[in-house]
Amino acid sequence: MNFIGWTIIACEIGFWVVILAGLVTRYIFNQKRLGLFFLALTPVIDLILLIVTATDLYNGAVATQVHAIAAIYLGVSIAFGKSMIRWADERFLYYIKKQGTKPEKKTGYAHARHSTKGSLQHVLAFIIGGTFLLAMIYFVGDTDKTEVLLQTLKLWAVIVALDIVISLSYFIWPRGKR
């Protein structure tokens, strides 16, 4: 695995480490402001990944799927970051602090609406990550070096479309209780 691949792994680990540090600091040590500081570090991790990826391509690297995954990671992290933190926050409160209400699995139309909201976040992630992919293609300026980025963008567009179709299907066939 190349440097970019390891950087993505480090950024993903870093993302969850700062979230966990933020939650522990906020709820175990009752340091709300310091906990918020840790949670606010998540975009900094995204920025580091962007800089490393752009620098690698700027220095003449041929774009690989790992470079494309970096753009996808950035889009997903930005679009889903707040909801992932909220998800972790709710579970931390309930399972660790034994406070709040148990997170429930959504069923019926509530699940359909929640799934559709997630699909719209996926569209936002696609717009953000796709913009990074297109920017990398443009700045490298060599279609032979960036073909994998364009192919990844096309595949991701199909995946987003399928995500939307699946989410909308829940309005026709709502998820029942198990």
C-alpha positions in Angstrom: 0.0 0.0 0.0 1.3 3.5 -0.8 1.6 6.6 1.3 -1.8 7.9 0.3 -3.4 4.6 1.3 -1.8 4.7 4.7 -2.8 8.4 5.1 -6.4 7.5 4.5 -6.3 4.8 7.1 -4.6 7.2 9.6 -7.2 9.9 8.9 -10.1 7.4 9.4 -8.5 6.3 12.7 -7.8 9.9 13.6 -11.4 10.8 12.9 -12.8 8.3 15.4 -10.0 9.0 17.9 -10.9 12.7 18.1 -14.6 11.9 18.2 -14.0 9.4 21.1 -11.7 12.0 22.8 -14.4 14.6 22.4 -17.1 12.4 23.9 -15.0 11.2 26.8 -13.8 14.7 27.6 -17.3 16.0 27.3 -19.2 13.4 29.3 -16.7 11.6 31.5 -14.5 14.6 32.5 -17.3 17.2 32.1 -15.1 19.5 30.0 -17.7 20.7 27.5 -15.5 23.2 25.7 -12.5 20.9 25.5 -14.8 18.2 24.2 -16.1 20.5 21.5 -12.5 21.4 20.6 -11.8 17.7 19.9 -15.0 17.3 17.9 -14.1 20.4 15.9 -10.8 18.7 14.9 -12.5 16.4 12.5 -12.4 18.9 9.5 -8.7 19.4 10.2 -8.2 15.7 9.5 -10.0 16.1 6.2 -7.8 19.0 5.3 -4.6 17.0 6.0 -5.8 14.3 3.7 -6.7 16.8 1.0 -3.2 18.4 1.2 -1.4 15.1 1.1 -3.4 13.8 -1.9 -3.1 17.0 -3.9 0.6 17.2 -3.2 1.2 13.7 -4.3 -0.7 14.3 -7.6 1.0 17.7 -8.0 4.4 16.0 -7.7 3.6 13.8 -10.7 2.0 10.7 -9.3 -0.3 8.7 -11.5 -3.8 8.8 -10.0 -4.9 5.5 -8.5 -8.0 4.3 -6.9 -6.5 5.3 -3.6 -6.4 8.9 -4.7 -10.1 8.6 -5.7 -10.9 7.0 -2.3 -9.3 10.1 -0.7 -11.8 12.3 -2.5 -14.7 10.0 -1.6 -13.6 10.0 2.0 -13.5 13.8 2.1 -17.0 14.1 0.6 -18.5 11.5 2.9 -16.7 12.9 6.0 -18.0 16.4 5.3 -21.5 15.4 4.3 -22.0 12.8 7.0 -19.6 14.1 9.7 -22.2 15.9 11.8 -24.7 13.0 11.7 -21.9 10.5 12.5 -20.9 12.6 15.6 -24.6 12.8 16.6 -25.0 9.0 16.2 -21.9 8.4 18.3 -23.0 11.0 20.9 -26.4 9.3 21.4 -24.9 5.9 21.8 -22.2 7.1 24.1 -24.7 8.8 26.3 -27.0 5.7 26.5 -24.5 2.8 26.6 -21.6 4.4 28.5 -23.1 7.1 30.6 -26.4 5.3 31.1 -28.4 8.5 30.3 -30.9 9.4 27.7 -33.1 7.1 25.8 -32.2 3.9 24.0 -31.6 4.6 20.3 -34.4 2.9 18.4 -34.4 1.3 15.0 -36.7 3.2 12.7 -39.6 1.4 11.0 -42.3 2.4 8.5 -42.3 5.8 7.0 -40.0 7.1 9.7 -37.4 4.7 8.3 -38.2 5.8 4.7 -37.7 9.5 5.6 -34.5 8.7 7.5 -33.1 6.7 4.6 -34.1 9.4 2.1 -32.2 12.0 4.3 -29.2 9.7 4.2 -29.5 9.4 0.4 -29.6 13.2 0.2 -26.4 13.4 2.3 -24.9 10.8 -0.1 -25.8 13.2 -3.0 -24.0 16.0 -1.1 -21.0 13.7 -0.5 -21.0 13.0 -4.2 -21.1 16.7 -5.1 -18.2 17.4 -2.7 -16.1 14.4 -3.5 -16.9 14.6 -7.2 -15.8 18.2 -7.2 -12.5 17.1 -5.7 -12.2 14.3 -8.3 -12.9 16.7 -11.1 -10.4 19.3 -9.6 -7.7 16.6 -9.5 -8.5 15.6 -13.1 -8.3 19.3 -14.2 -5.1 20.2 -12.3 -3.2 17.1 -13.4 -4.3 17.8 -16.9 -3.4 14.4 -18.3 -6.2 12.1 -19.0 -3.9 9.1 -19.1 -2.8 9.8 -15.5 -6.4 10.5 -14.3 -8.5 7.9 -16.1 -9.1 6.0 -12.8 -10.5 9.2 -11.2 -13.1 9.6 -14.0 -14.0 5.9 -13.8 -14.5 6.1 -10.0 -16.7 9.2 -10.5 -18.9 7.3 -12.9 -19.2 4.3 -10.6 -20.0 6.5 -7.7 -22.8 8.2 -9.7 -24.3 4.8 -10.3 -24.0 3.9 -6.6 -25.7 7.2 -5.6 -28.5 6.6 -8.0 -29.1 3.1 -6.5 -29.0 4.5 -3.0 -31.8 7.0 -4.0 -33.9 4.2 -5.6 -33.5 2.0 -2.6 -34.5 4.8 -0.2 -37.5 5.8 -2.2 -38.6 2.1 -2.3 -39.1 2.2 1.4 -42.0 4.6 0.8 -43.6 1.9 -1.3 -42.6 -1.1 0.8 -42.0 0.3 4.4 -39.7 -1.5 6.7 -41.7 -3.4 9.3 -40.8 -4.2 12.9 -38.7 -7.2 13.5 
